[in-house]
Each structure stands twice: as C-alpha cells, then as structure tokens.
Amino acid sequence: MMKNKNILIVMLGLIVGVFGCADPDLAPILTFDDAKKAGYVKLIEESDKLVNVLDEQSARASTYTYSVEFVDQQNGQRVEEYYVNLVYEPVSGSDQTVDKLISFTQADFVDGPNGLRAKENISVTGDQIMNALGLSFADLSPGDNFVFKGYLTFEGDGAVYGADNASAAVNGSAFAGHFDFTLPAACPSDLTGSYDYDGSLFWCNAGSGSGQVDIVAQGGGVYHFSDWSFGAYTSCYGGIDNSTSLTFTDVCTEVSFTGTVDKYGDTWNFTSTIVGNDWTIIWDNTYGESGSAVIHYTGGANWPITLN
C-alpha cells in the first residue's frame, strides 16, 4: 500500500512541477505509462447497471445512461474520438466482441459542468446490445456479463488510450475514471424487510418461539437472515450469535442457499419449501444444533420467489 501511495505522490509532484498550481481535474493525466500527456474519461453521473433478464420485454427495455467528461491538458479539446467496444462474456460458450458499439467525435461533445468537454446522457439499451451481438433472449443467462471497454483517440499523433494503458490511479475511484464498465445479466432483487416467523424443533428441547427476522441485503442478490436460528439461539443460549457468512442468493426469483459455513467453521444444512405465504426452513449444523421455522411473507401475500 505504501508503495502505491509513494508512486501517486511522485506523479502528483510532477504535475505540480509542470503546471505550477495544479488543477485537481487535470491531476491524473500524467499517470499514464511513461508520463505521456494524454487524458482520460471521467464519470459525471450514471444510472443502475443491469440487463434485467427476468423476461424478454424487461431485457430489451433495460437502459444504462451515463454522462462523462474528458480530461486532458486542453480541457478535453484534444480528444478526437471517444468510442466503446462491447465484449460479451457468457456463463457458457465463447466470448464475442463488437467494435465501436458507441462512438462520438468532438462535434458531439458539449461544454460540461466543470469546464471540460463532455458527452452527456449516453444510453445503452438491452435491445441495442442483443441486436449488435445477434442474440435472442433465449441466449441470455443470469451471470452473463456485457463488458464495455472505452477508448480516447487524440488529435495530432492519433494516440489511443484506454484502461489497459492507464495507471491504477486513473482507473480507481479517486479520479472517477470511467474507461470500462460492466452490465451484468441479472434480475433486480429486493427481499429486504422484517418478517414474522414461528420457530420450533429446537435442539436443546427449549420448545418453540415466534418473532420477527430481518432479511438483510449484501448486494448482488445475496442476503442473510438476522437470526439464522430463528429463535433457537435465544431460547438455548439466551441471545443471538450469528454469522453473515450464512447466505442465500436470489437469481431471477430462484433462491438457493449459497453460504453454508458459519464464523466458527461449522457447516449448516438446509431443507426448504415454499407454499404460498409460508417459507419453511429446517436446518441443522455440524456442531449439533438444529431447528425449524416457518417464515411468513408480509401482508399475507405469496412469496415472490421459488427454490432452486
């Protein structure tokens, strides 16, 4: 970590030496290989990144919108072209590439909010992606990735810069570099909330208990329960001592248990069924603990998930 910090300090020192009072917006342009005076793509704002593969209509209507500005020694004036290639990385099968799915020249740019040349409200749709790759909806699978690789071409020498020949400082979050980005094929998932449950069959013969359990999002459709014992730890030990490494994952409404080892190294086994409003989970682990719970979906509605 110190090595990286020292490199960044040296590069920033070079910038101050060249420009005098360094402009923070121009600071990273000398962190490219060999300290060439180039430039980079800087993110202004963006929407959620997702190709929703719940159904074909949702997939084709999925839209990612973003705005960027171009950082160089002349406030983006040296950028001749900004283009983005698409690389399709399916869960199974071979990668495919489409060159210049997106392409803009200086004539398409505007003066951005920070005094730099910018391109605002760039949109990429699922329909555009599928058509460019020649894919049908049936070809898509959750877990596929659509990787976008951006490049800048500069006037004069025609030099081309992208993430591959930019420094870690430019590509990192500190300078909001946005050469490359990825749209995953997935489904939006939001199961967060508090749910009533009825627990029973506790291993310590403490009877049963009812209460509320929280489903907590960990990102990317991964969740954990606030109490995986569903009241058993409270009855048997007097409190909750749980591990967030125990997780389940929702992939386009299909749920599976994906994290089964707790913080003590014990493995948990789950038998699960969903019928209407009731999600029944019977569990045990290698420490000898066990129990059962019926979790009720809010408002008496059916659970909007199935089990994988």
C-alpha positions in Angstrom: 0.0 0.0 0.0 2.8 2.4 0.8 4.5 1.7 -2.5 1.3 2.7 -4.4 1.0 5.8 -2.3 4.6 6.9 -3.0 4.1 6.4 -6.7 1.0 8.6 -6.6 2.8 11.3 -4.6 5.7 11.3 -7.1 3.3 11.7 -10.0 1.3 14.4 -8.4 4.6 16.2 -7.7 5.5 16.0 -11.4 2.1 17.6 -12.2 2.7 20.5 -9.8 6.1 21.0 -11.4 4.7 21.1 -14.9 1.6 23.2 -14.2 2.6 25.3 -11.2 -0.7 25.5 -9.3 -2.1 22.0 -10.1 -5.7 21.8 -11.3 -7.3 18.9 -9.4 -9.3 18.0 -12.5 -6.1 17.6 -14.6 -4.1 15.9 -11.8 -4.2 12.3 -13.1 -3.4 13.0 -16.8 0.3 12.3 -16.2 -0.2 9.0 -14.5 -0.3 7.1 -17.8 2.6 4.9 -18.9 5.8 6.9 -19.4 4.0 10.0 -18.1 2.6 10.8 -21.6 0.4 13.9 -21.6 -2.8 12.1 -22.6 -6.2 12.2 -20.9 -9.0 10.0 -19.5 -12.7 9.6 -19.3 -14.2 10.9 -16.1 -17.7 9.9 -14.9 -20.2 12.6 -14.1 -23.3 10.6 -13.3 -24.8 7.2 -14.1 -27.9 5.0 -13.7 -28.0 1.4 -12.4 -26.0 -1.1 -14.3 -28.2 -4.1 -15.2 -29.6 -6.0 -18.1 -32.8 -7.4 -16.5 -33.3 -10.9 -17.8 -36.5 -11.6 -15.9 -38.3 -11.7 -19.3 -37.6 -10.6 -22.9 -39.5 -7.3 -22.6 -37.5 -6.3 -19.5 -34.2 -7.4 -21.1 -34.7 -5.3 -24.2 -36.0 -2.3 -22.3 -33.1 -2.3 -19.9 -31.2 1.0 -20.2 -27.9 2.2 -18.8 -27.5 6.0 -19.0 -24.3 7.9 -18.1 -22.5 11.2 -18.7 -18.8 11.7 -18.9 -16.2 14.4 -19.4 -12.8 14.3 -20.9 -9.7 15.3 -19.0 -6.6 16.4 -20.9 -4.2 19.4 -20.9 -6.7 21.4 -23.0 -9.9 20.6 -21.1 -10.9 17.8 -23.5 -10.2 19.8 -26.7 -7.6 17.3 -27.8 -10.0 14.3 -27.8 -10.7 13.4 -31.4 -13.0 10.4 -30.7 -14.5 8.6 -27.8 -15.6 5.0 -28.6 -16.6 2.0 -26.7 -16.2 -1.7 -27.7 -18.5 -4.4 -26.3 -17.3 -7.7 -25.1 -19.9 -10.4 -24.3 -18.8 -12.8 -21.6 -21.4 -15.6 -21.3 -21.6 -18.0 -18.5 -21.1 -20.8 -21.0 -19.7 -20.5 -24.5 -17.2 -18.2 -26.2 -16.8 -14.5 -25.8 -17.9 -12.2 -28.6 -16.7 -8.7 -29.4 -18.4 -5.8 -31.2 -16.1 -2.9 -32.1 -17.3 0.7 -31.6 -20.8 -0.1 -30.4 -20.7 3.6 -29.2 -18.7 6.2 -31.0 -18.6 10.1 -30.7 -16.4 12.8 -32.0 -15.5 16.3 -30.8 -18.6 17.6 -32.8 -20.8 15.6 -30.5 -19.4 17.0 -27.2 -20.6 19.9 -25.2 -19.0 22.1 -22.5 -19.6 20.2 -19.3 -20.3 21.4 -15.8 -16.6 21.5 -14.8 -15.3 23.4 -17.8 -14.3 20.2 -19.7 -15.6 18.9 -22.9 -18.3 16.3 -22.1 -20.7 13.9 -23.6 -24.0 13.7 -21.6 -26.8 11.2 -21.4 -25.2 8.4 -23.3 -27.7 5.4 -23.3 -27.1 1.7 -23.9 -30.2 -0.5 -24.1 -30.6 -4.2 -23.9 -32.2 -4.2 -27.3 -29.1 -2.4 -28.8 -26.8 -4.9 -27.1 -28.7 -8.0 -28.2 -29.1 -6.8 -31.8 -25.4 -5.9 -32.1 -24.4 -9.4 -30.9 -27.1 -11.2 -32.8 -28.5 -12.7 -29.6 -32.0 -13.8 -28.8 -33.5 -13.6 -25.3 -33.1 -17.4 -25.1 -29.3 -17.0 -25.5 -29.0 -15.0 -22.3 -28.4 -16.4 -18.8 -28.2 -14.8 -15.4 -24.5 -14.3 -14.7 -23.6 -13.3 -18.3 -21.6 -10.1 -18.4 -21.6 -7.3 -21.0 -18.2 -5.6 -20.7 -17.8 -2.2 -22.2 -14.2 -1.0 -22.9 -13.8 2.7 -23.7 -11.0 4.5 -25.6 -9.9 8.0 -26.4 -8.2 8.9 -29.6 -6.2 12.1 -29.6 -5.7 14.6 -32.5 -2.2 15.0 -33.9 -0.4 11.8 -33.1 -3.6 9.7 -33.1 -2.6 8.1 -29.8 -5.3 5.8 -28.2 -5.7 5.4 -24.5 -7.9 3.1 -22.5 -8.0 1.3 -19.2 -5.2 -1.0 -20.3 -2.6 1.7 -20.6 -3.9 3.9 -17.8 -2.5 3.9 -14.3 -4.2 2.4 -11.3 -4.8 6.0 -10.1 -6.8 6.9 -13.1 -8.8 3.7 -13.1 -9.5 3.9 -9.4 -12.4 5.6 -7.7 -10.4 8.7 -6.6 -10.4 10.2 -10.1 -13.8 8.7 -11.2 -12.2 7.1 -14.2 -14.8 5.5 -16.5 -13.0 3.9 -19.4 -14.6 0.5 -18.7 -17.8 -0.7 -17.1 -19.9 -3.9 -17.0 -23.6 -4.5 -17.3 -24.4 -7.9 -15.7 -27.3 -10.0 -16.9 -29.4 -10.4 -13.8 -32.7 -9.5 -12.2 -33.4 -6.8 -9.7 -34.0 -8.3 -6.3 -35.4 -6.7 -3.2 -36.4 -9.1 -0.4 -35.2 -6.8 2.4 -37.5 -6.3 5.3 -38.8 -7.8 8.6 -40.9 -11.0 8.5 -42.8 -12.8 11.2 -41.8 -16.4 11.9 -42.7 -19.4 14.0 -39.8 -21.4 15.2 -39.8 -25.0 16.5 -37.9 -28.2 17.0 -35.0 -26.5 18.8 -32.2 -29.0 19.6 -32.0 -28.0 23.2 -35.6 -29.1 24.0 -36.4 -25.4 24.8 -39.7 -25.7 22.9 -40.6 -23.1 20.3 -40.7 -19.4 19.8 -42.1 -16.8 17.5 -40.8 -13.4 16.5 -39.5 -11.3 13.6 -36.4 -11.9 11.5 -34.8 -9.4 9.1 -33.7 -10.3 5.6 -30.6 -8.1 5.0 -29.2 -7.4 1.5 -25.5 -7.9 1.0 -25.6 -6.7 -2.7 -25.9 -8.5 -6.0 -29.0 -10.5 -4.9 -27.2 -12.0 -1.9 -28.9 -11.9 1.5 -28.6 -13.1 5.1 -31.1 -13.6 7.9 -30.5 -11.5 11.0 -31.1 -14.8 13.0 -30.4 -18.0 11.1 -31.5 -20.0 14.2 -35.0 -18.4 14.1 -35.2 -18.0 17.9 -33.3 -21.2 18.8 -30.2 -19.3 19.9 -32.3 -17.0 22.1 -34.1 -20.0 23.7 -31.0 -22.2 24.1 -28.2 -19.6 24.7 -30.0 -16.5 25.8 -29.1 -14.4 22.8 -28.3 -14.2 19.1 -24.8 -15.1 17.9 -24.9 -15.4 14.2 -22.7 -15.2 11.1 -23.3 -13.2 8.0 -21.3 -15.7 6.1 -24.5 -17.8 6.0 -26.3 -16.5 2.9 -28.9 -17.2 0.3 -29.0 -15.8 -3.2 -31.9 -14.7 -5.4 -31.2 -15.1 -9.1 -34.3 -14.0 -11.1 -36.7 -15.1 -8.3 -34.9 -18.5 -7.8 -33.4 -18.8 -4.4 -30.6 -21.1 -3.3 -28.5 -21.3 -0.1 -25.0 -20.2 -1.1 -23.2 -19.6 2.1 -23.3 -22.6 4.4 -20.3 -22.2 6.7 -20.6 -20.0 9.8 -17.9 -18.0 11.6 -16.9 -20.9 13.7 -16.3 -23.1 10.7 -19.4 -25.2 11.2 -21.4 -26.3 8.1 -25.1 -25.7 8.0 -27.6 -27.9 6.1 -31.0 -26.6 4.9 -34.1 -28.3 3.7 -36.5 -25.7 2.4 -40.0 -25.4 0.9 -42.2 -22.5 -0.2 -46.0 -22.9 -0.3 -47.9 -19.7 -0.8 -47.3 -17.4 2.2 -45.1 -19.8 4.1 -41.4 -20.4 3.6 -40.4 -23.4 5.7 -36.7 -23.9 6.6 -35.4 -27.0 8.5 -31.8 -26.6 9.5 -29.0 -28.4 11.3 -25.2 -28.0 11.5 -22.1 -29.9 12.3 -22.0 -28.5 15.8 -25.2 -30.5 16.6 -27.6 -27.6 16.6 -30.9 -27.8 14.7 -34.3 -26.3 14.4 -37.2 -25.3 12.1 -39.0 -22.2 11.2 -41.9 -21.1 9.1 -41.4 -17.5 7.8 -44.5 -15.6 6.6 -44.4 -13.2 3.7 -45.6 -9.7 4.6 -49.3 -8.9 4.2 -50.4 -12.4 3.7 -49.2 -12.4 0.0 -47.4 -15.3 -1.6 -43.6 -15.3 -1.5 -42.4 -13.9 -4.9 -39.6 -16.5 -5.1 -39.1 -20.1 -5.9 -36.5 -22.5 -4.7 -33.7 -23.7 -7.0 
